[in-house]
Structures are given as C-alpha cells and as structure tokens.
Amino acid sequence: MAGNRLQYLSANDWTLIKAKSVRRIFKLGEEIIRQGALSESIFIIRRGEASVELAGTNSRAIVASLGPDDICGDIAFLEKGRSTAAVVAKDTEVEVDEINAGDLREMFEAFPRLASRFYLSLALILAQRLKNTSRELAREMALRDRRE
C-alpha cells in the first residue's frame, strides 16, 4: 500500500533517519505497537507484513495491512500521546526500524527541510487514510440502505 510511505524524503533524509534508528525483529503475532500505550517511537517496516488492529469489547478488527517502507506510530507521534491502534506482526519475522520521537524532533530542529518533507509525506499518508475510511463508510452505508 503506497499510501503509508514517506514518499518525499530524500536519500540524504533517509541517511539521517537511519543513523538514529534501531533495527528490531518481531515474531509472528507480536505487537510492534500496543493499542493505548504511550508511544515514544515511530516504526518503519523494512521486511515482512503487519496488520493495524483496533480492539473492541470482545473482538479485534483489522483496519489496514502494512508492508515494507510503510510507517506506523505516526498518530501517537503527532499527538505526543497514546497509540490509537495495535500493530501486529503477520509474518514469521517482521523487521522494523524504530526511531525515537525525541531524536526525530531534534533532527527536525537541526534540518528544517527534512521536517517539511517528513510532515508533507505524513499529511499525504493521513489524507489517503481518511479517503479510504470515507470510502469504506460510504460502502457500509450503501449496504445498510439496501437492507432496509
């Protein structure tokens, strides 16, 4: 899904980010991000697939699938708050780069153009997610209207 990639970052931007990131491996079923947890990092999937899941009272719904180069943890990063969903490893091994939010913000202060490219990329990701959610809601409403 190309809609979750930081597409405006340059090769130099990626070099800076990579220098501050930590490579981590998650096994099948492990939570990369726990819903409701205070998040101090963003994650970029490098290898494997993960699902974005929302927990309900008695169930969990998969709301998105992520693959290589996709970002997650971005909402908690923007809000400096808690994760709105869980991200769960869906392959035997899912390799991610973890970037500490504080380190990322320090890089943005030192390299304002990196910040503008990062936030532009993030804005497009969030706009695409909103479009997808709106399309899904319209589809659900149409199905409900047909049943009535």
C-alpha positions as CSV (number, residue, x, y, z in Angstrom):
1,M,0.0,0.0,0.0
2,A,1.9,3.0,-1.3
3,G,-0.3,5.3,0.9
4,N,1.7,4.7,4.0
5,R,5.2,5.6,2.7
6,L,7.2,8.8,3.4
7,Q,7.5,9.5,-0.3
8,Y,9.0,13.0,-0.2
9,L,12.1,12.1,1.9
10,S,15.4,12.3,0.0
11,A,18.2,9.8,0.1
12,N,20.1,12.2,2.5
13,D,17.0,12.4,4.7
14,W,16.9,8.6,4.9
15,T,20.6,8.5,5.8
16,L,20.0,10.9,8.7
17,I,17.0,8.8,9.9
18,K,18.8,5.5,9.5
19,A,21.6,6.8,11.7
20,K,19.1,7.4,14.6
21,S,17.1,4.3,14.1
22,V,17.4,0.9,15.7
23,R,16.6,-2.3,13.7
24,R,14.2,-4.6,15.6
25,I,12.7,-8.0,14.8
26,F,9.2,-9.0,15.8
27,K,7.9,-12.6,15.6
28,L,4.5,-13.7,14.2
29,G,1.8,-12.4,16.5
30,E,3.9,-10.0,18.5
31,E,2.7,-6.4,18.9
32,I,5.0,-3.8,17.4
33,I,2.7,-1.2,18.9
34,R,0.2,-1.9,21.7
35,Q,-3.1,0.0,21.4
36,G,-3.4,2.6,24.1
37,A,0.3,2.6,25.0
38,L,2.2,5.8,25.3
39,S,4.4,5.8,22.3
40,E,7.9,7.2,22.2
41,S,8.7,5.9,18.7
42,I,7.7,5.6,15.1
43,F,8.3,2.5,13.2
44,I,9.1,1.9,9.5
45,I,8.6,-1.7,8.3
46,R,11.6,-2.9,6.4
47,R,10.7,-6.6,5.8
48,G,7.5,-8.6,6.3
49,E,3.9,-7.6,6.9
50,A,2.0,-6.3,9.8
51,S,-1.7,-5.5,10.5
52,V,-3.2,-2.5,12.1
53,E,-5.8,-3.7,14.5
54,L,-8.5,-2.0,16.7
55,A,-9.7,-3.8,19.8
56,G,-13.4,-3.7,20.6
57,T,-15.0,-5.1,23.7
58,N,-15.0,-8.7,22.6
59,S,-13.1,-8.6,19.3
60,R,-10.4,-7.1,17.2
61,A,-10.8,-5.7,13.7
62,I,-8.0,-5.5,11.2
63,V,-8.2,-2.0,9.6
64,A,-5.1,-2.0,7.5
65,S,-2.2,-4.0,6.3
66,L,1.4,-2.7,6.2
67,G,4.4,-3.9,4.3
68,P,8.0,-2.7,3.5
69,D,8.6,1.0,3.7
70,D,5.2,1.7,5.5
71,I,5.2,3.8,8.6
72,C,3.3,3.3,11.8
73,G,3.1,5.0,15.2
74,D,2.6,8.3,13.4
75,I,-0.6,9.4,15.1
76,A,0.9,9.0,18.6
77,F,4.0,10.8,17.4
78,L,1.9,13.8,16.1
79,E,-0.2,13.9,19.2
80,K,2.6,13.1,21.6
81,G,0.1,10.6,23.1
82,R,-1.2,7.1,23.1
83,S,-1.4,4.7,20.2
84,T,-4.8,4.6,18.6
85,A,-4.4,1.1,17.3
86,A,-2.2,-2.0,17.7
87,V,0.2,-3.0,15.0
88,V,0.8,-6.8,15.0
89,A,3.5,-8.8,13.1
90,K,1.9,-11.1,10.5
91,D,5.0,-12.8,9.2
92,T,7.4,-15.2,10.9
93,E,9.7,-12.3,11.2
94,V,8.9,-8.6,10.7
95,E,11.9,-6.3,10.6
96,V,11.4,-2.7,11.5
97,D,13.4,0.5,12.0
98,E,12.4,2.1,15.3
99,I,13.0,5.9,15.5
100,N,12.7,7.6,18.9
101,A,10.3,10.5,18.7
102,G,12.6,12.8,20.6
103,D,15.5,12.0,18.3
104,L,13.3,12.7,15.3
105,R,12.2,16.0,16.6
106,E,15.8,17.0,17.3
107,M,16.7,16.2,13.7
108,F,13.8,18.4,12.6
109,E,15.2,21.3,14.5
110,A,18.6,20.8,13.0
111,F,17.3,20.1,9.5
112,P,14.1,22.1,8.8
113,R,13.8,20.9,5.2
114,L,13.8,17.3,6.5
115,A,10.9,18.3,8.8
116,S,9.0,19.9,5.9
117,R,9.4,16.8,3.7
118,F,8.6,14.5,6.6
119,Y,5.4,16.3,7.5
120,L,4.3,16.7,3.9
121,S,4.7,13.0,3.4
122,L,2.8,12.3,6.6
123,A,0.0,14.7,5.6
124,L,-0.4,12.7,2.3
125,I,-0.5,9.4,4.3
126,L,-3.2,10.8,6.6
127,A,-5.2,12.2,3.7
128,Q,-5.1,8.8,2.0
129,R,-6.2,7.0,5.2
130,L,-9.1,9.5,5.5
131,K,-10.2,8.8,1.9
132,N,-10.0,5.1,2.5
133,T,-12.1,5.4,5.7
134,S,-14.7,7.6,4.0
135,R,-14.9,5.2,1.1
136,E,-15.4,2.3,3.5
137,L,-18.0,4.2,5.4
138,A,-19.9,5.1,2.2
139,R,-19.8,1.4,1.2
140,E,-21.2,0.3,4.6
141,M,-23.9,2.9,4.5
142,A,-24.9,1.7,1.0
143,L,-25.1,-1.9,2.2
144,R,-27.2,-0.8,5.2
145,D,-29.6,1.2,2.9
146,R,-30.1,-1.8,0.7
147,R,-31.0,-4.0,3.7
148,E,-33.7,-1.6,4.9
